């Protein structure tokens, strides 16, 4: 098998294995981001992280110095299912991603949205 064909098979495997999960496989999620730096340059994402994310069940925000804003979907045993960069999304798109994945947003800490 040629090297190019092998690379094609590897690329297809990586792409399919990275997205080979069902929405029902998602148990929780976390956002990893810095507290300032890149987050300050992304006002829409910053608003989402600071003002919207705390109202989602099973969503943790983890501040890591120098980290770009990413949403990570987790499955059983905290297995990473998907990692999504938030830097190109609007505040509404960030919320839509979570809602589409089955997360529930509450208007207050104990009320469903």
ZAKOL-646981 format. One record per atom (N, C-alpha, C, O): residue in one letter; x, y, z; atom name. Coordinates in pm, 1 decimal, always signed. Example, Ala and Ser with C-alpha at 12.3 -4.5 7.8 and 13.67 -1.06 7.14 Angstrom:
REM residues 2
+---+----------+----------+----------+----+
! r !        x !        y !        z !  a !
+---+----------+----------+----------+----+
! A !  +1319.0 !   -569.0 !   +780.0 !  N !
! A !  +1230.0 !   -450.0 !   +780.0 ! CA !
! A !  +1320.0 !   -330.0 !   +780.0 !  C !
! A !  +1423.6 !   -331.9 !   +846.5 !  O !
! S !  +1285.0 !   -225.0 !   +708.0 !  N !
! S !  +1367.0 !   -106.0 !   +714.0 ! CA !
! S !  +1290.0 !     +3.0 !   +787.0 !  C !
! S !  +1340.9 !   +113.8 !   +803.9 !  O !
+---+----------+----------+----------+----+
***
This chain:
REM residues 113
+---+----------+----------+----------+----+
! r !        x !        y !        z !  a !
+---+----------+----------+----------+----+
! X !    +85.1 !   -117.0 !     +0.0 !  N !
! X !     +0.0 !     +0.0 !     +0.0 ! CA !
! X !    +90.1 !   +123.9 !     +0.0 !  C !
! X !   +188.6 !   +130.2 !    +73.5 !  O !
! X !    +55.9 !   +219.1 !    -81.0 !  N !
! X !   +138.5 !   +339.4 !    -90.3 ! CA !
! X !   +126.6 !   +424.6 !    +36.3 !  C !
! X !    +29.6 !   +414.3 !   +111.4 !  O !
! X !   +226.7 !   +508.1 !    +57.6 !  N !
! X !   +228.9 !   +594.3 !   +175.6 ! CA !
! X !   +111.1 !   +691.5 !   +174.5 !  C !
! X !    +54.7 !   +721.0 !   +279.8 !  O !
! X !    +73.8 !   +741.0 !    +58.0 !  N !
! X !    -38.1 !   +835.7 !    +47.7 ! CA !
! X !   -168.5 !   +767.1 !    +85.6 !  C !
! X !   -250.7 !   +824.5 !   +157.0 !  O !
! X !   -187.4 !   +645.9 !    +38.6 !  N !
! X !   -308.4 !   +571.2 !    +70.7 ! CA !
! X !   -314.6 !   +541.5 !   +220.9 !  C !
! X !   -421.4 !   +550.2 !   +281.4 !  O !
! X !   -201.7 !   +507.0 !   +280.2 !  N !
! X !   -197.6 !   +482.4 !   +424.7 ! CA !
! X !   -235.0 !   +608.7 !   +501.6 !  C !
! X !   -310.5 !   +602.5 !   +598.6 !  O !
! X !   -182.3 !   +723.2 !   +458.7 !  N !
! X !   -215.2 !   +849.2 !   +525.0 ! CA !
! X !   -364.3 !   +881.1 !   +513.0 !  C !
! X !   -424.9 !   +933.3 !   +606.6 !  O !
! X !   -422.1 !   +849.8 !   +398.7 !  N !
! X !   -566.0 !   +871.7 !   +379.0 ! CA !
! X !   -647.3 !   +787.0 !   +476.6 !  C !
! X !   -742.8 !   +836.3 !   +536.6 !  O !
! X !   -610.1 !   +659.9 !   +492.8 !  N !
! X !   -680.4 !   +572.7 !   +586.5 ! CA !
! X !   -666.2 !   +623.4 !   +729.7 !  C !
! X !   -762.3 !   +620.8 !   +806.6 !  O !
! X !   -548.1 !   +668.9 !   +764.9 !  N !
! X !   -525.4 !   +722.2 !   +899.6 ! CA !
! X !   -611.1 !   +846.1 !   +922.2 !  C !
! X !   -673.0 !   +860.7 !  +1027.6 !  O !
! X !   -614.8 !   +935.7 !   +823.3 !  N !
! X !   -694.2 !  +1058.1 !   +835.1 ! CA !
! X !   -842.3 !  +1025.6 !   +849.7 !  C !
! X !   -911.2 !  +1087.2 !   +930.9 !  O !
! X !   -891.9 !   +930.3 !   +772.7 !  N !
! X !  -1032.8 !   +891.0 !   +781.5 ! CA !
! X !  -1061.9 !   +831.3 !   +918.4 !  C !
! X !  -1165.5 !   +861.0 !   +977.7 !  O !
! X !   -971.8 !   +747.4 !   +969.6 !  N !
! X !   -990.5 !   +687.8 !  +1101.8 ! CA !
! X !   -996.3 !   +794.9 !  +1210.1 !  C !
! X !  -1083.1 !   +790.9 !  +1297.2 !  O !
! X !   -904.3 !   +890.2 !  +1204.8 !  N !
! X !   -900.5 !   +996.2 !  +1305.6 ! CA !
! X !  -1027.6 !  +1079.6 !  +1300.9 !  C !
! X !  -1084.3 !  +1111.8 !  +1405.3 !  O !
! X !  -1072.7 !  +1114.8 !  +1181.8 !  N !
! X !  -1193.2 !  +1196.1 !  +1166.8 ! CA !
! X !  -1315.7 !  +1120.8 !  +1217.1 !  C !
! X !  -1397.0 !  +1178.1 !  +1289.7 !  O !
! X !  -1330.5 !   +995.9 !  +1181.0 !  N !
! X !  -1449.1 !   +921.7 !  +1223.5 ! CA !
! X !  -1444.6 !   +887.2 !  +1370.4 !  C !
! X !  -1548.6 !   +888.8 !  +1436.3 !  O !
! X !  -1328.0 !   +855.9 !  +1424.4 !  N !
! X !  -1322.3 !   +822.9 !  +1566.4 ! CA !
! X !  -1342.0 !   +946.6 !  +1652.2 !  C !
! X !  -1390.0 !   +935.7 !  +1765.1 !  O !
! X !  -1306.4 !  +1063.4 !  +1601.8 !  N !
! X !  -1323.3 !  +1186.8 !  +1678.7 ! CA !
! X !  -1470.0 !  +1226.4 !  +1689.0 !  C !
! X !  -1508.7 !  +1295.5 !  +1783.1 !  O !
! X !  -1551.6 !  +1183.8 !  +1594.2 !  N !
! X !  -1692.6 !  +1221.3 !  +1595.4 ! CA !
! X !  -1784.3 !  +1100.4 !  +1609.6 !  C !
! X !  -1905.1 !  +1113.0 !  +1589.4 !  O !
! X !  -1730.8 !   +984.8 !  +1643.3 !  N !
! X !  -1809.9 !   +862.9 !  +1651.6 ! CA !
! X !  -1873.2 !   +847.2 !  +1789.4 !  C !
! X !  -1840.0 !   +755.1 !  +1864.0 !  O !
! X !  -1962.7 !   +936.4 !  +1821.6 !  N !
! X !  -2037.9 !   +925.9 !  +1945.7 ! CA !
! X !  -2176.1 !   +983.6 !  +1921.1 !  C !
! X !  -2197.4 !  +1061.9 !  +1828.5 !  O !
! X !  -2267.6 !   +943.8 !  +2004.6 !  N !
! X !  -2404.7 !   +993.4 !  +1997.6 ! CA !
! X !  -2423.2 !  +1105.6 !  +2098.8 !  C !
! X !  -2350.0 !  +1113.7 !  +2197.4 !  O !
! X !  -2519.0 !  +1190.1 !  +2074.8 !  N !
! X !  -2550.1 !  +1297.2 !  +2169.4 ! CA !
! X !  -2579.4 !  +1238.5 !  +2307.3 !  C !
! X !  -2547.1 !  +1299.5 !  +2409.3 !  O !
! X !  -2640.2 !  +1120.5 !  +2310.2 !  N !
! X !  -2673.7 !  +1056.2 !  +2438.0 ! CA !
! X !  -2549.8 !  +1007.2 !  +2513.0 !  C !
! X !  -2558.7 !   +976.6 !  +2631.9 !  O !
! X !  -2434.5 !   +999.2 !  +2446.0 !  N !
! X !  -2309.1 !   +958.4 !  +2511.1 ! CA !
! X !  -2251.7 !  +1069.4 !  +2598.2 !  C !
! X !  -2168.2 !  +1043.2 !  +2684.8 !  O !
! X !  -2295.6 !  +1192.7 !  +2576.3 !  N !
! X !  -2243.2 !  +1307.1 !  +2651.1 ! CA !
! X !  -2301.8 !  +1306.1 !  +2791.5 !  C !
! X !  -2423.5 !  +1309.6 !  +2809.7 !  O !
! X !  -2213.6 !  +1301.2 !  +2889.9 !  N !
! X !  -2256.6 !  +1300.8 !  +3029.8 ! CA !
! X !  -2234.9 !  +1437.2 !  +3093.3 !  C !
! X !  -2315.8 !  +1482.5 !  +3174.3 !  O !
! X !  -2126.5 !  +1501.8 !  +3056.5 !  N !
! X !  -2095.0 !  +1633.5 !  +3111.8 ! CA !
! X !  -2004.8 !  +1707.0 !  +3014.2 !  C !
! X !  -1972.5 !  +1656.3 !  +2906.8 !  O !
! X !  -1965.1 !  +1826.6 !  +3053.0 !  N !
! X !  -1874.9 !  +1905.3 !  +2969.0 ! CA !
! X !  -1794.0 !  +1998.2 !  +3057.0 !  C !
! X !  -1829.5 !  +2025.1 !  +3171.7 !  O !
! X !  -1686.0 !  +2045.9 !  +3001.5 !  N !
! X !  -1608.7 !  +2147.9 !  +3072.5 ! CA !
! X !  -1557.2 !  +2248.0 !  +2971.3 !  C !
! X !  -1535.8 !  +2216.6 !  +2854.2 !  O !
! X !  -1538.1 !  +2368.4 !  +3019.6 !  N !
! X !  -1476.7 !  +2473.2 !  +2939.9 ! CA !
! X !  -1339.9 !  +2497.1 !  +3000.6 !  C !
! X !  -1327.4 !  +2519.7 !  +3120.9 !  O !
! X !  -1239.0 !  +2492.2 !  +2918.1 !  N !
! X !  -1104.2 !  +2526.9 !  +2961.4 ! CA !
! X !  -1067.8 !  +2658.0 !  +2892.8 !  C !
! X !  -1078.6 !  +2670.2 !  +2770.7 !  O !
! X !  -1024.8 !  +2755.3 !  +2971.5 !  N !
! X !   -989.3 !  +2886.3 !  +2917.2 ! CA !
! X !   -902.0 !  +2960.9 !  +3016.8 !  C !
! X !   -899.3 !  +2928.8 !  +3135.6 !  O !
! X !   -831.8 !  +3059.1 !  +2967.3 !  N !
! X !   -759.3 !  +3147.0 !  +3058.6 ! CA !
! X !   -860.2 !  +3244.8 !  +3117.9 !  C !
! X !   -970.8 !  +3259.2 !  +3065.8 !  O !
! X !   -823.6 !  +3310.4 !  +3223.7 !  N !
! X !   -912.8 !  +3406.3 !  +3287.6 ! CA !
! X !   -905.0 !  +3542.4 !  +3217.6 !  C !
! X !  -1000.0 !  +3620.4 !  +3225.1 !  O !
! X !   -796.2 !  +3571.7 !  +3151.2 !  N !
! X !   -776.9 !  +3701.3 !  +3085.3 ! CA !
! X !   -728.7 !  +3678.4 !  +2943.7 !  C !
! X !   -798.6 !  +3617.3 !  +2862.9 !  O !
! X !   -611.0 !  +3726.6 !  +2913.7 !  N !
! X !   -542.2 !  +3708.3 !  +2784.6 ! CA !
! X !   -637.0 !  +3695.0 !  +2666.2 !  C !
! X !   -701.4 !  +3792.1 !  +2626.5 !  O !
! X !   -645.6 !  +3574.4 !  +2609.4 !  N !
! X !   -726.5 !  +3555.0 !  +2489.3 ! CA !
! X !   -874.9 !  +3574.7 !  +2517.0 !  C !
! X !   -949.0 !  +3616.4 !  +2428.0 !  O !
! X !   -919.1 !  +3545.6 !  +2637.6 !  N !
! X !  -1060.7 !  +3563.0 !  +2670.4 ! CA !
! X !  -1100.9 !  +3710.8 !  +2665.1 !  C !
! X !  -1212.3 !  +3743.3 !  +2623.9 !  O !
! X !  -1011.2 !  +3799.3 !  +2706.2 !  N !
! X !  -1040.3 !  +3942.8 !  +2699.2 ! CA !
! X !  -1050.3 !  +3993.3 !  +2555.9 !  C !
! X !  -1115.7 !  +4094.4 !  +2530.3 !  O !
! X !   -986.7 !  +3924.6 !  +2463.1 !  N !
! X !   -994.1 !  +3963.5 !  +2321.5 ! CA !
! X !  -1118.1 !  +3906.5 !  +2252.8 !  C !
! X !  -1142.8 !  +3934.1 !  +2135.4 !  O !
! X !  -1195.1 !  +3827.9 !  +2325.5 !  N !
! X !  -1315.1 !  +3763.6 !  +2270.7 ! CA !
! X !  -1435.7 !  +3798.7 !  +2359.1 !  C !
! X !  -1479.8 !  +3715.8 !  +2438.7 !  O !
! X !  -1489.1 !  +3920.6 !  +2345.5 !  N !
! X !  -1595.0 !  +3964.5 !  +2436.6 ! CA !
! X !  -1720.0 !  +3876.8 !  +2435.6 !  C !
! X !  -1783.2 !  +3859.2 !  +2539.8 !  O !
! X !  -1756.6 !  +3822.0 !  +2320.8 !  N !
! X !  -1875.3 !  +3735.8 !  +2313.6 ! CA !
! X !  -1852.3 !  +3606.1 !  +2391.0 !  C !
! X !  -1938.6 !  +3561.8 !  +2466.7 !  O !
! X !  -1735.8 !  +3546.2 !  +2371.2 !  N !
! X !  -1702.8 !  +3421.6 !  +2440.7 ! CA !
! X !  -1687.1 !  +3448.0 !  +2590.0 !  C !
! X !  -1729.5 !  +3366.9 !  +2672.2 !  O !
! X !  -1626.2 !  +3561.3 !  +2625.5 !  N !
! X !  -1609.7 !  +3596.2 !  +2766.0 ! CA !
! X !  -1745.9 !  +3610.5 !  +2834.0 !  C !
! X !  -1764.4 !  +3563.2 !  +2946.1 !  O !
! X !  -1840.6 !  +3675.1 !  +2767.3 !  N !
! X !  -1975.2 !  +3688.4 !  +2823.2 ! CA !
! X !  -2039.1 !  +3551.4 !  +2843.8 !  C !
! X !  -2103.0 !  +3526.4 !  +2946.0 !  O !
! X !  -2021.1 !  +3463.2 !  +2745.9 !  N !
! X !  -2074.7 !  +3327.9 !  +2758.2 ! CA !
! X !  -2013.4 !  +3255.6 !  +2878.0 !  C !
! X !  -2085.3 !  +3198.6 !  +2960.0 !  O !
! X !  -1879.9 !  +3258.2 !  +2887.8 !  N !
! X !  -1809.8 !  +3185.5 !  +2994.6 ! CA !
! X !  -1845.0 !  +3240.2 !  +3132.1 !  C !
! X !  -1871.1 !  +3163.6 !  +3224.9 !  O !
! X !  -1845.9 !  +3371.8 !  +3145.3 !  N !
! X !  -1865.0 !  +3432.3 !  +3276.9 ! CA !
! X !  -2011.7 !  +3445.9 !  +3318.1 !  C !
! X !  -2043.8 !  +3437.5 !  +3436.7 !  O !
! X !  -2100.6 !  +3466.7 !  +3221.0 !  N !
! X !  -2239.4 !  +3496.7 !  +3255.0 ! CA !
! X !  -2337.6 !  +3383.1 !  +3225.1 !  C !
! X !  -2438.2 !  +3369.3 !  +3294.8 !  O !
! X !  -2310.3 !  +3302.1 !  +3123.4 !  N !
! X !  -2405.0 !  +3197.2 !  +3084.2 ! CA !
! X !  -2365.1 !  +3058.9 !  +3136.6 !  C !
! X !  -2449.8 !  +2985.5 !  +3187.4 !  O !
! X !  -2239.5 !  +3023.7 !  +3124.9 !  N !
! X !  -2193.0 !  +2889.8 !  +3161.4 ! CA !
! X !  -2230.7 !  +2847.5 !  +3303.6 !  C !
! X !  -2264.3 !  +2730.9 !  +3324.3 !  O !
! X !  -2226.5 !  +2938.2 !  +3403.0 !  N !
! X !  -2262.1 !  +2895.2 !  +3538.6 ! CA !
! X !  -2405.5 !  +2844.1 !  +3554.1 !  C !
! X !  -2437.5 !  +2780.8 !  +3654.7 !  O !
! X !  -2490.8 !  +2870.3 !  +3457.2 !  N !
! X !  -2630.3 !  +2829.6 !  +3466.7 ! CA !
! X !  -2661.2 !  +2696.9 !  +3397.5 !  C !
! X !  -2777.7 !  +2658.5 !  +3387.1 !  O !
! X !  -2559.5 !  +2627.2 !  +3350.7 !  N !
! X !  -2578.2 !  +2495.9 !  +3288.9 ! CA !
! X !  -2541.1 !  +2386.8 !  +3387.9 !  C !
! X !  -2435.9 !  +2391.8 !  +3451.7 !  O !
! X !  -2629.3 !  +2287.8 !  +3399.7 !  N !
! X !  -2598.2 !  +2169.9 !  +3479.4 ! CA !
! X !  -2489.7 !  +2089.4 !  +3409.5 !  C !
! X !  -2482.4 !  +2086.3 !  +3286.6 !  O !
! X !  -2408.1 !  +2026.5 !  +3486.6 !  N !
! X !  -2305.7 !  +1935.0 !  +3437.3 ! CA !
! X !  -2204.2 !  +2002.3 !  +3345.1 !  C !
! X !  -2147.6 !  +1938.2 !  +3256.5 !  O !
! X !  -2181.6 !  +2132.2 !  +3366.8 !  N !
! X !  -2080.2 !  +2206.9 !  +3292.6 ! CA !
! X !  -1988.0 !  +2274.7 !  +3392.6 !  C !
! X !  -2032.4 !  +2349.7 !  +3479.6 !  O !
! X !  -1860.8 !  +2247.4 !  +3378.9 !  N !
! X !  -1759.6 !  +2304.7 !  +3467.5 ! CA !
! X !  -1673.9 !  +2401.6 !  +3387.4 !  C !
! X !  -1641.3 !  +2375.0 !  +3271.7 !  O !
! X !  -1637.9 !  +2512.2 !  +3447.4 !  N !
! X !  -1544.4 !  +2605.7 !  +3385.6 ! CA !
! X !  -1413.0 !  +2593.5 !  +3461.0 !  C !
! X !  -1407.6 !  +2610.3 !  +3582.8 !  O !
! X !  -1307.8 !  +2564.0 !  +3386.5 !  N !
! X !  -1175.3 !  +2547.1 !  +3446.0 ! CA !
! X !  -1082.7 !  +2652.8 !  +3386.4 !  C !
! X !  -1058.7 !  +2655.2 !  +3265.7 !  O !
! X !  -1031.3 !  +2739.5 !  +3472.4 !  N !
! X !   -941.7 !  +2845.2 !  +3426.7 ! CA !
! X !   -798.2 !  +2795.0 !  +3431.2 !  C !
! X !   -747.2 !  +2755.1 !  +3535.9 !  O !
! X !   -734.2 !  +2798.2 !  +3313.6 !  N !
! X !   -596.0 !  +2752.4 !  +3298.8 ! CA !
! X !   -517.1 !  +2865.3 !  +3233.8 !  C !
! X !   -551.3 !  +2911.6 !  +3125.0 !  O !
! X !   -414.1 !  +2907.9 !  +3299.5 !  N !
! X !   -332.7 !  +3018.3 !  +3249.4 ! CA !
! X !   -285.2 !  +2991.3 !  +3106.3 !  C !
! X !   -222.5 !  +2889.1 !  +3078.4 !  O !
! X !   -316.5 !  +3085.0 !  +3016.5 !  N !
! X !   -272.4 !  +3076.7 !  +2877.9 ! CA !
! X !   -356.0 !  +2989.1 !  +2786.7 !  C !
! X !   -328.1 !  +2982.7 !  +2667.0 !  O !
! X !   -457.9 !  +2921.0 !  +2838.6 !  N !
! X !   -539.5 !  +2830.3 !  +2756.8 ! CA !
! X !   -635.7 !  +2907.8 !  +2667.7 !  C !
! X !   -695.1 !  +3007.2 !  +2709.5 !  O !
! X !   -650.0 !  +2860.4 !  +2544.0 !  N !
! X !   -750.3 !  +2917.7 !  +2455.2 ! CA !
! X !   -886.9 !  +2861.6 !  +2496.5 !  C !
! X !   -893.1 !  +2750.3 !  +2548.8 !  O !
! X !   -995.8 !  +2935.0 !  +2474.7 !  N !
! X !  -1128.2 !  +2886.4 !  +2516.9 ! CA !
! X !  -1174.0 !  +2765.5 !  +2435.1 !  C !
! X !  -1189.0 !  +2773.3 !  +2313.1 !  O !
! X !  -1195.9 !  +2653.9 !  +2504.8 !  N !
! X !  -1242.3 !  +2531.6 !  +2440.2 ! CA !
! X !  -1352.9 !  +2468.5 !  +2523.7 !  C !
! X !  -1350.0 !  +2472.1 !  +2646.8 !  O !
! X !  -1450.5 !  +2410.8 !  +2454.0 !  N !
! X !  -1556.5 !  +2333.6 !  +2516.1 ! CA !
! X !  -1523.3 !  +2187.0 !  +2492.6 !  C !
! X !  -1497.4 !  +2146.0 !  +2379.5 !  O !
! X !  -1524.2 !  +2108.4 !  +2599.1 !  N !
! X !  -1489.9 !  +1966.6 !  +2589.1 ! CA !
! X !  -1609.0 !  +1884.7 !  +2636.8 !  C !
! X !  -1651.1 !  +1895.9 !  +2752.0 !  O !
! X !  -1662.8 !  +1802.2 !  +2547.6 !  N !
! X !  -1770.8 !  +1711.6 !  +2583.8 ! CA !
! X !  -1709.6 !  +1585.6 !  +2641.7 !  C !
! X !  -1613.2 !  +1531.4 !  +2587.6 !  O !
! X !  -1766.8 !  +1539.1 !  +2753.2 !  N !
! X !  -1714.0 !  +1423.0 !  +2823.2 ! CA !
! X !  -1819.2 !  +1312.9 !  +2829.8 !  C !
! X !  -1938.6 !  +1339.1 !  +2844.1 !  O !
! X !  -1771.9 !  +1189.5 !  +2818.9 !  N !
! X !  -1860.0 !  +1073.4 !  +2828.4 ! CA !
! X !  -1833.6 !   +997.6 !  +2957.0 !  C !
! X !  -1781.5 !  +1052.3 !  +3054.3 !  O !
! X !  -1870.3 !   +871.7 !  +2955.4 !  N !
! X !  -1852.3 !   +785.5 !  +3072.0 ! CA !
! X !  -1705.8 !   +780.8 !  +3113.9 !  C !
! X !  -1616.7 !   +770.8 !  +3029.6 !  O !
! X !  -1681.7 !   +788.1 !  +3243.1 !  N !
! X !  -1545.4 !   +785.0 !  +3295.1 ! CA !
! X !  -1464.3 !   +908.4 !  +3258.8 !  C !
! X !  -1341.5 !   +902.9 !  +3253.4 !  O !
! X !  -1532.7 !  +1019.7 !  +3233.8 !  N !
! X !  -1469.0 !  +1145.5 !  +3192.3 ! CA !
! X !  -1388.0 !  +1131.9 !  +3063.7 !  C !
! X !  -1292.1 !  +1205.8 !  +3042.0 !  O !
! X !  -1426.8 !  +1037.7 !  +2979.1 !  N !
! X !  -1360.1 !  +1019.7 !  +2849.8 ! CA !
! X !  -1394.0 !  +1138.3 !  +2759.2 !  C !
! X !  -1510.7 !  +1173.9 !  +2742.7 !  O !
! X !  -1290.7 !  +1198.2 !  +2701.4 !  N !
! X !  -1312.4 !  +1311.5 !  +2611.8 ! CA !
! X !  -1373.3 !  +1262.7 !  +2480.9 !  C !
! X !  -1317.3 !  +1176.6 !  +2413.2 !  O !
! X !  -1489.5 !  +1319.4 !  +2446.3 !  N !
! X !  -1558.8 !  +1282.7 !  +2323.0 ! CA !
! X !  -1530.6 !  +1380.5 !  +2210.1 !  C !
! X !  -1513.7 !  +1341.3 !  +2094.7 !  O !
! X !  -1525.9 !  +1507.8 !  +2245.2 !  N !
! X !  -1503.3 !  +1610.9 !  +2143.7 ! CA !
! X !  -1450.5 !  +1737.0 !  +2211.3 !  C !
! X !  -1486.8 !  +1768.5 !  +2324.6 !  O !
! X !  -1364.7 !  +1807.8 !  +2139.9 !  N !
! X !  -1308.2 !  +1934.6 !  +2186.7 ! CA !
! X !  -1340.7 !  +2037.8 !  +2079.7 !  C !
! X !  -1308.7 !  +2018.9 !  +1962.4 !  O !
! X !  -1404.4 !  +2146.8 !  +2120.7 !  N !
! X !  -1451.0 !  +2248.6 !  +2027.2 ! CA !
! X !  -1394.2 !  +2384.2 !  +2066.6 !  C !
! X !  -1415.7 !  +2430.4 !  +2178.7 !  O !
! X !  -1321.7 !  +2448.3 !  +1975.3 !  N !
! X !  -1269.3 !  +2583.1 !  +2000.1 ! CA !
! X !  -1385.5 !  +2682.0 !  +1998.6 !  C !
! X !  -1468.2 !  +2680.0 !  +1907.5 !  O !
! X !  -1391.3 !  +2767.5 !  +2098.9 !  N !
! X !  -1500.9 !  +2864.5 !  +2109.3 ! CA !
! X !  -1466.5 !  +2999.9 !  +2048.5 !  C !
! X !  -1554.4 !  +3084.8 !  +2033.4 !  O !
! X !  -1341.6 !  +3020.9 !  +2013.9 !  N !
! X !  -1294.4 !  +3153.6 !  +1973.0 ! CA !
! X !  -1363.2 !  +3209.6 !  +1848.5 !  C !
! X !  -1365.5 !  +3331.3 !  +1830.3 !  O !
! X !  -1417.8 !  +3126.4 !  +1764.6 !  N !
! X !  -1484.4 !  +3174.2 !  +1642.2 ! CA !
! X !  -1636.0 !  +3183.4 !  +1658.0 !  C !
! X !  -1705.9 !  +3218.0 !  +1562.8 !  O !
! X !  -1687.3 !  +3152.6 !  +1777.4 !  N !
! X !  -1831.6 !  +3149.7 !  +1797.1 ! CA !
! X !  -1881.4 !  +3274.7 !  +1868.6 !  C !
! X !  -1808.4 !  +3337.7 !  +1945.1 !  O !
! X !  -2005.9 !  +3309.0 !  +1842.4 !  N !
! X !  -2070.7 !  +3418.5 !  +1915.2 ! CA !
! X !  -2124.0 !  +3362.8 !  +2047.7 !  C !
! X !  -2124.2 !  +3241.8 !  +2070.3 !  O !
! X !  -2167.9 !  +3451.5 !  +2132.2 !  N !
! X !  -2226.2 !  +3410.1 !  +2259.8 ! CA !
! X !  -2346.2 !  +3319.3 !  +2235.9 !  C !
! X !  -2360.6 !  +3216.2 !  +2301.6 !  O !
! X !  -2431.2 !  +3357.0 !  +2143.2 !  N !
! X !  -2549.4 !  +3276.3 !  +2112.8 ! CA !
! X !  -2510.2 !  +3139.9 !  +2056.3 !  C !
! X !  -2570.6 !  +3038.9 !  +2092.4 !  O !
! X !  -2411.1 !  +3135.4 !  +1969.1 !  N !
! X !  -2366.9 !  +3007.6 !  +1912.7 ! CA !
! X !  -2310.0 !  +2915.9 !  +2020.7 !  C !
! X !  -2331.1 !  +2794.7 !  +2016.2 !  O !
! X !  -2238.5 !  +2972.2 !  +2117.0 !  N !
! X !  -2186.3 !  +2892.0 !  +2229.0 ! CA !
! X !  -2302.1 !  +2830.3 !  +2306.3 !  C !
! X !  -2298.3 !  +2712.0 !  +2340.2 !  O !
! X !  -2405.0 !  +2910.1 !  +2334.4 !  N !
! X !  -2523.0 !  +2857.7 !  +2403.4 ! CA !
! X !  -2593.8 !  +2751.9 !  +2319.6 !  C !
! X !  -2636.5 !  +2649.0 !  +2372.0 !  O !
! X !  -2606.2 !  +2777.0 !  +2190.3 !  N !
! X !  -2673.5 !  +2682.2 !  +2101.3 ! CA !
! X !  -2603.7 !  +2546.9 !  +2097.6 !  C !
! X !  -2669.6 !  +2443.1 !  +2092.4 !  O !
! X !  -2470.4 !  +2547.4 !  +2100.4 !  N !
! X !  -2394.4 !  +2421.8 !  +2099.6 ! CA !
! X !  -2432.5 !  +2337.7 !  +2221.5 !  C !
! X !  -2456.4 !  +2217.5 !  +2209.7 !  O !
! X !  -2437.8 !  +2401.1 !  +2337.6 !  N !
! X !  -2473.3 !  +2327.6 !  +2459.4 ! CA !
! X !  -2618.7 !  +2281.1 !  +2457.8 !  C !
! X !  -2648.2 !  +2167.3 !  +2494.3 !  O !
! X !  -2709.0 !  +2368.9 !  +2415.6 !  N !
! X !  -2850.2 !  +2331.9 !  +2410.5 ! CA !
! X !  -2873.2 !  +2218.8 !  +2311.0 !  C !
! X !  -2951.0 !  +2127.4 !  +2338.4 !  O !
! X !  -2806.6 !  +2223.8 !  +2195.9 !  N !
! X !  -2818.8 !  +2117.7 !  +2095.7 ! CA !
! X !  -2764.4 !  +1985.0 !  +2146.7 !  C !
! X !  -2809.0 !  +1878.8 !  +2103.3 !  O !
! X !  -2668.2 !  +1990.2 !  +2238.8 !  N !
! X !  -2610.1 !  +1868.6 !  +2295.1 ! CA !
! X !  -2693.5 !  +1814.1 !  +2410.9 !  C !
! X !  -2659.8 !  +1710.8 !  +2468.7 !  O !
! X !  -2803.1 !  +1884.0 !  +2445.1 !  N !
! X !  -2893.4 !  +1834.1 !  +2548.1 ! CA !
! X !  -2873.4 !  +1893.8 !  +2685.9 !  C !
! X !  -2934.3 !  +1847.0 !  +2782.2 !  O !
! X !  -2790.1 !  +1995.3 !  +2698.0 !  N !
! X !  -2770.1 !  +2060.8 !  +2827.3 ! CA !
! X !  -2887.6 !  +2153.4 !  +2855.6 !  C !
! X !  -2948.8 !  +2207.7 !  +2763.6 !  O !
! X !  -2918.2 !  +2170.5 !  +2982.8 !  N !
! X !  -3030.5 !  +2254.1 !  +3023.9 ! CA !
! X !  -2975.8 !  +2378.9 !  +3090.6 !  C !
! X !  -2893.9 !  +2371.7 !  +3182.2 !  O !
! X !  -3022.8 !  +2493.9 !  +3042.9 !  N !
! X !  -2982.3 !  +2621.5 !  +3100.8 ! CA !
! X !  -3091.3 !  +2668.9 !  +3195.6 !  C !
! X !  -3210.1 !  +2665.5 !  +3163.4 !  O !
! X !  -3048.7 !  +2712.6 !  +3311.9 !  N !
! X !  -3142.1 !  +2764.0 !  +3411.0 ! CA !
! X !  -3128.7 !  +2915.2 !  +3418.3 !  C !
! X !  -3019.8 !  +2969.7 !  +3400.2 !  O !
! X !  -3240.9 !  +2983.1 !  +3445.0 !  N !
! X !  -3236.8 !  +3128.3 !  +3456.8 ! CA !
! X !  -3177.3 !  +3169.3 !  +3590.4 !  C !
! X !  -3110.8 !  +3272.4 !  +3600.4 !  O !
! X !  -3201.2 !  +3088.9 !  +3692.8 !  N !
! X !  -3137.4 !  +3105.5 !  +3823.1 ! CA !
! X !  -3078.2 !  +2969.6 !  +3856.4 !  C !
! X !  -3101.5 !  +2873.0 !  +3783.8 !  O !
! X !  -3004.6 !  +2960.6 !  +3961.2 !  N !
! X !  -2935.3 !  +2835.8 !  +3994.2 ! CA !
! X !  -3028.0 !  +2714.1 !  +4002.0 !  C !
! X !  -2981.2 !  +2602.5 !  +3979.4 !  O !
! X !  -3156.3 !  +2730.3 !  +4032.8 !  N !
! X !  -3244.4 !  +2614.9 !  +4049.9 ! CA !
! X !  -3365.0 !  +2613.0 !  +3957.5 !  C !
! X !  -3455.4 !  +2531.9 !  +3977.8 !  O !
! X !  -3369.9 !  +2698.9 !  +3857.3 !  N !
! X !  -3484.6 !  +2703.6 !  +3767.6 ! CA !
! X !  -3444.0 !  +2664.3 !  +3625.9 !  C !
! X !  -3339.3 !  +2706.3 !  +3576.8 !  O !
! X !  -3527.7 !  +2583.2 !  +3560.1 !  N !
! X !  -3502.5 !  +2549.1 !  +3419.5 ! CA !
! X !  -3536.4 !  +2669.0 !  +3333.6 !  C !
! X !  -3625.0 !  +2748.1 !  +3365.9 !  O !
! X !  -3463.5 !  +2680.8 !  +3222.4 !  N !
! X !  -3483.6 !  +2789.0 !  +3126.5 ! CA !
! X !  -3588.5 !  +2749.9 !  +3026.9 !  C !
! X !  -3620.4 !  +2827.7 !  +2937.1 !  O !
+---+----------+----------+----------+----+
***
